[in-house]
Amino acid sequence: MASWRSVALKKKAEQEALIPKEWRLDPIPSSNDVSSIPETCGLLDANELEFTNSDIAVLLDKLAQGHWSSVSVTKAFSKRAIIAHQLTNCLTEIFIERALGRAAELDEYLKSTGNVRGPLHGLPVSLKDQINVEGLESCMGYISWIGQFAERNAVVADILEEAGAILFVKTNIPQTLMWPETFNHVFGRTSNPYNRSLTCGGSSGGEGTLVAMRGSPLGVGSDIGGSVRIPAAFCGTYGLRPSYGRAASTPSKVKIQYHPLAVRKRWSEDEYRLADHGEGKQLCFAILWDDGIITPHPPITRGLRMAKEALLRAASSFQVIDWKAHKHSEMYSTLSEIWASGAEEDYGTVAAPTGEPVIASMSLENQIALEGGFDHNSIPRSAYQLWQLHRKKRDLREEHLQVWEDTVKITGTGRPVDAIISPVAPYAAVGHGNNKSANYTAVWNLLDYTALVIPVAQVDSKLDSVNLPQLFHSHIDRRVSELLNAGNQHLVDNPEDFENAPISLQVIGRTLEEEAVIGMGEILDTALKVIKVETK
């Protein structure tokens, strides 16, 4: 049997062969910030730059009107995705010829009928590697799963195609998916486009990077503890974590999903989305400045201050109060125990057939990971023990809901707090192997709250070189600070190491409040853009 390394090298070579020669960068730039390379490399013509720099609403309108062809738009995003991949290693499966064939069919359908296939007619969409596409592999960073081809689409892929979308690439993830960074033995490591010495986050790290470089107008990932939000934050993109059940997981839900999507109005016409929140005219936001586990670093605190200032200047009727973290440490540890139940057995069983080692670190020094030492506190648990953890999760949800409801006494609106504004991580993107925390995201997964990531600013060494407090919340807080120091990545000592890293926040609403969270996120986003213009 071939060694796991040789199997991985063969798969990577097959991927490399799918890159058209005329789309190759030569030479590949050595700079850390590669975010502007697609604009300046000369591989994209003026039309392709216009396509790929356009917002989704513009793309859909132009495609529906027939002003832009699906083939041209798909080719432009495919080319830009390939450029992004050469700079950051963000892709896994590349199926551009198949996508162009579907684009041609959509163009012909529009021409012959005068109708679009659906609300996403002709829109290229990228998928996280775990999402099955018929006829393609979803090895998920496991060498033992190379060569296993999906017999049918995942439900979400069916929904997208029924809506008229064009699937064209899949993106990189960490082995096991259970890391807030992106590295595996098959495809390697994905880097942050704004600073390749920093991580892009994970586990939807390939999506975060690709969308940030405008190699895809829309990416679909998954978020069990921050896997959409952390890459979105580190890469400066928007990212939504919906509540459980808003995305279909079984074929029977496809039509239920598809019909509301097909008749959805533009957001500007959807007044119902804030019907339970004072029609958006009198909102109370609460800011989580610190979760009591890890102290946010200076750029993140600056981002929170910017959000508060922006909202208070946006409307005199808006209120911004402080939110006190409630049992975040207990919630995070409970969810971590649920994650870890039987995890080592699961990962070990998958990796065993090829002898591939389970990755024990995301650090650059351990690209060929050590066997053993799996760092997820994984222990066997009985069914009874697991159910007790889920019972604890339920109790924590009920308790936190009451805490939220009780804020009606202090908001002045007659309603509880409308949304919480929180860090996504205690820091901006950090060096590879140094992202050890998901505490600012995972608690909202345990509560099943909706969360939307919004980019705020970028790290500026002149503004963010502020001394951190010498007192730490706990050994975890101290360990994170010491880890960054040991890696010569500490913002206080070397702020330039973080230069250009995006600063992002998340807007959090309660369960199944996706429309409202998007609406309030849009209010915050607009307010932030106004103060940026005013302070220039």
N, C-alpha and C positions, 0 to 999 in steps of 0.2 A: 504494500500500500504506500502511496506517495506521502511524504512528510507534509505536515500542516503548512509549513512555510512554502513548499513548492506549489501546493494547491492555491494558496493565497496569491503567490506571484503570478500564477497562470490567470487567475480571475482578474487581477489588476492589469495584466497585459492585454486581456480581451477588452477591458474597458478603455484602455488607452487607444486601441485600434479603432474605436468608434469615433474618435475625434477627427473631423475632416482636416486634411493638411492645410487647406486655405484658411482655416480658423485658428491655426496654432500661433501662439506668441513666440517670437524669436528675436532676441532672447527674452526669457521671463524676467521681469524686473525684480530687483533685489530689495527694493524699498519696503519698509514695514507697512506704511499706509498705501494700500492698493485700491482704495475705494473709487478713485477717479480714473484708473487705468482703462476701463471699458470706453470712457469718453475720449481718451487721448491716444489709444493704441493704433487707430487708423483702420481697424477691422470692420467697424460699423459705419455704414454710410449715413447720410443726413436723415433719410426716411427711417432707417432702423433706430437711430437715436431718438427720433420723435416718437416712434412706437413705444420703445422701452422706457422712455421718460414720462409717458402719459399715465395719468391715474386710471384706475379701473373704470370709473364712470365714463371717462372720455373714450377709452378703448371699446367698451360695450356699445356706446352710442355710434361710434364710427363704424364698427363691425356690423351693427344692426342695419345701419343706413346703406351699407355696401360701399362706403367711401374708402374703407381699408379692407383688404381681403384677409381672410383667415390664414391663408398660406403665407402672405407677407409678414403678418404679425407673428405667426408661429415661428417662422424662420428667424426673425429678428430676435425673439426671446431665446430661441435655441442657441443662436450664435453667442448672445451675451451670456447665457448660462455656461457655455463651454469656456468662454474667456474667464468668467468668475471661477470656474473649477480649476483652471490651470494656475490661478493665483492663490486659491484657498483650499483646494481639494474638498469641495462640498458635495459632489455628486456620487451616486452609486450606479444605478441603472440609467442608461442613455438610450432612448428609443425615438430619435428624431424623425427617421424616415416613416415610421408608423404614424407619428403625430402629423406629419405633413400630408400623408394620405387621408387622414380624417379631416384635416383642414380643407383639402380640396373637395371632399364630399360635402362639407358644410357650405362652402362657397357655391357649389352647384345647386344645392338645395335652396339657398337664398335666391339665387338667380332664377330658378325655375318656378318657385312658389311665391316669392315675394315675402316669405315669412322666415323668422328665425326658428331654430330648433328649440330654443329655451332661453331663459333669462341670462345665461352665461355663454350665449352663442359665440363661438370662435375664440374664447378666452383661454390662453395657455395656463395650466395649473400644474404646479409641482407637488409631489407627494413625499412624505417621509418614508424611508425605506420599508418600514414595517407594514405599510398598506399594500395589500395584494393587488396586482394588475394581471389579468389573465395572460398567460404565456411568458411572464417575466419572473425572475427570481426575487425573493425577499429574504436574503440570507441574514439580515439584521446583524451583520458583523460577526456571525458565527461561520467558521470554516466548514463545519459539518453540514450546514444548510446550503452550501454552494451546490448548484445543480438541481435544486428542487424548484420546479416551475409551478406557478399558481395555476390551478385548473379553472378558476373563475375570479372575477373581480371582488374586492371587498365591497361592502354595501356603499360606503362613502364614495368609492370610485364609480359605482353604478349611478349614484345620485348626481355626481358631477357631470358624467357623460350624458345622462338624460336631460340635464339642464343646458347642454350644449358646450360644455367645457372640453378642452383638448389637453389630455395628459401627455407630458413629453419627457420628463425626467423624474428620477427618484433621488432622495438626498441622504447624506451620511448621518450616522447615529453612533453612539458608543456601544460596545459589546454589552449585552444584557439590558440595554436601555436605561439602567438604573444608575446613571452618572450625570452630574450637571456639567459635563464637558463632552467632547466628541472625539473618540479615538477607538479603533478596533484593529484587529490583526489583518483583516481583509483589505480594507480601503485606506487605512492609516488615519492621520489626524487632520481635522478641519480647523482652520485658523480664523481669527477675527479680521475682517477686511480693513478695518480702520487702524489696526496695529497687529501685525501677524505674530508678534511676540506674546500676544494675549489670547486667551481662550474665547471661542465664540459661544461658550455655554453648551448645554445639552438638556435633554437628549435629542431635541429637534434642532441640533446645531447646524446641520447642513441647510435646513430650511431658513434659519435665521440669517445665515451668511448669504445664501442665494438671493433672498428677497432684498436684503440690504444692498446688494450690488445690482439690483434691478434685473437680475437674470430670470426672475419670475414675478408676475404681477400679483400672484396669490399662491400661498403655500399652505398645505394641510399637514398638521402634525398631530401630536397627542400630548396630554399633560396630566400625569399622575401625581406630580408633586412640584411642578414648575417647568416641565419640559418644553412647553411653548413659550412661557413668559421669560425664563432666564435667557434663552438665546435672543428673544425679541429685545430684551433690555440691553444685553451686551452688544448687540449689533444695531441698535437704534431703529428698530421697526415697531409697527403696531402688532399686537398679538392678543387674541381672545381665548380665555379659558372658559368655556360654557359649563353650565351645570350638567350633571349626569342626566342623560335622556334627551337632550336637545339635538344630538346627532344620532342618526339611526344606526343600529348595530345588527339588525336582522332584516331580511328582505321584506317582511310583512310591513315594515315601517316606511318603506321607500315612498309609497304614494302619499302617506300622511306627511312625510317630510317635503316631498316635492311640490305638492299643491300650494301650500302657503308661500313657498319660495317663488313659485311661478307668478303669483299675483301680488307679490310684495311691491308696494309703492316706493318711490324714492324716500330716503330718510327725511327730507325736508317736508314731506307731506304726511309723515306718520306721527301725528300729534299724540296718538294713544300711548306712545312709548314712555312719556313722562306724565301720563294721566294720574298716576298714583304718587307723583312727586311734585305737586303744585304746578303742573304744566311747565315745569322748568323755570318758573318765574321767581320762586322763593325757595331756594335750596339750602340745605345745611350739610356741609361736608365736614368730616372729622379726619384729622391728620394723625397717623401713627408715626410718631417721631422716632420711636425706639421700641423694640419688642421685648426688651429686658433679657435677651439672650446674647445678641451681638450688637455692639454699638455701631450705628452707621458711620461710614467714613465721610470726610468733609464734602466731597462732590455730591453725595446723596443728600446730605443735610441741606446743601445749597439748593438742590433741586426741589426739596420740600418747601423751603422758604419761597422759592420762585412760584410754586404752585399756589401757596397761600396768598401771596401778593397779587398774582394774576386774577384769582377769583374775587378778591375783595375789590379790585379795581374794575372788574368786569361788570358788576351790578351791585348797587347799594343794598339790594334785598338778599344777597347771598351772605350766609354766615359760615365761618370756619372755626371749628372748635378742636380741642385736642382729644385724641382717642387713647385711652389707657389699655394696653395689652392685657387680655384676660386669659390666663392659663396657657400662654403660648408654648411654654416649655413642656407642659404636660401633653398638650395636643401634638406637638412635634414628636415627642418620644413615643406616644401611642401609635401614630401613623408609621413611624420608623419600625416599630415592632411588628406591625401588620405586614409591611413590605418584606421584612426579613424572615418571616415565617416560611421555613423550607426553601429559602432562596438558594442557599449553597448547593443543596441537593438538585434543585432545578437546573442551575447553571452548569454544575458539574456533569449532570447527565447529558446535557446537550453537547458539551465540549468533549466528552470522553471518546467518542468514536474516532476522532482524528488526533487525539492527544494534544489538542490546542489548550494552552494554559488559560485559566480564567484571569482576566486582567485584575491586578491588585492595586494599580496606581495609574493615574492619568499624567504623571510627571514625565518630562522629557527624558529623564534618566532611565525610565522603565518602559520604554516603547516595546521591548520584548519583555513582557511582564513575568514576574516570578510566579512559580507554581505555589499554590497554597496562600495562606495569609489573606484570604478574602475579607476585605474590610467593610462588612455590612452588618456586623453583629448578628450573623445568621445562626439561628439555632432551631432544631426541630421543635414543633409545637403540636400538641394534640388538637383534635377538632374542638374539644371543650375549651382549651386555652385560647384558641383563635376566636371562638365565639365570645369569650369574656372580653377580649380586646375590642371586638365590634360592639359589644354592649357598652363598654366604656366610651367608645366613639359616639354612640347614640346619645349617651348622657351628656357628653361635652357639647354636642350640637344643641341639645335642648337648653342647656345652661347658657350658652353663648347667645342663642336666639333671645332669651329673656333679657340678657345684658343689653342687646341692641334695642329691644322694644322699650326698655326703661329709659333710653335717651330722650324719649318724648318729653320728659320733664325739663330738659335743658336746651332743646333746640330752638324754641320760640316759634316753631312753624305749626305746632299741633300734630306733628308727625315725628317718628323717630328719625335719627340720622339718615339722610338719603344715600350717602356713599362714603366709604372710607378711602383715603388716599394714603398709600403705603409705599415704602421701598420695595423693589423686587428682590434685591439682594443688599447686603450691608455695604457693598462696594460696587464700583463700576467694574468692567471686565478686568480680570487679574491674569497673571502669568499662567501658562499651561501647568496643570497639576495642582494649582493653588485654590481652585473653587471647591471648598469643602462644605458649603452650607446651602441648604434649601429652606431654611427656617422661615424666611419672609414670604415664601410661596406655599409651602406644603400645608400650613395651617388652614389655608382657605380651601384646599382640597379636602381635608378632613371635614370641614364644615359644609362642603359642596356649594360654596359661594361662587358667583360669577366674577371674573376679574379681567380687566382690559389693560394692557401695557401701552403707555404713551411715551414717546421720546421727549425729553425736556431740553437737554443741552449737551455739551461735551466737556470732558475734563479740561480744565485750564490751570496749569501749574501756578499761574499768578494769583488765581482766585482761590484755589483749593489747598494751598500749602499751609494748613492750619494744624497746630499741635493737637494730637489726640489726647483724651483724658488718660491719666495714669491709673485710674481706678477702673477695674473691669467688672462686668456683671458676674462672671463666673470663669471657670477654667476654660470653657469653650471660647469665650470672648478673648481671653488672653492667648489661647492657642492660635486662633485665627490671626491675631496681630503679630505674634511671634513667627508664625509660618510665613507671612508676607515679608517680614524683616529678613528671615533666613534666606528667602529667595531673592533678596535685593529688589523687592517689588513694592516696598512700603511707600505709600503716597507721601508721607511726611518727609522721609529721607530722600526719595527720588520721585518727585511728582512728575517729572518729564517721562518716566516709564509708562505712565498712564495717559499721556497726551493723546487727545483725539478720541479717547474711549467714550462712547455714548453714556449719558446719564438719563435714566428712565425711571418712571414711577408706575404704579398700578392703581386703577380705580376699581374698587370692590363693592359689589352690590350683593343682595341676598340671592338665595336659590331661585333659579329660573327667571332672573331679572335681566336677561341679556339685552333686550331692547333698551331698557332704561339705562343700563350701564354704558352702552354705546352712546346713548344720547347725552349722558352726563360727561362721558369721556370726551365727546365732541365739544362740549362747552368748555372744559378745561383746556383742551388742545388749542381751541381758538383763542382763549384768553392768554395762554402762554405765548402764542405767536404775536399777539398784539404788544405785549410788554417787551418782547425781543426787538420788535421794530422800533418802539419808543425809546429803548435804551441804546440803540445803535448810534 
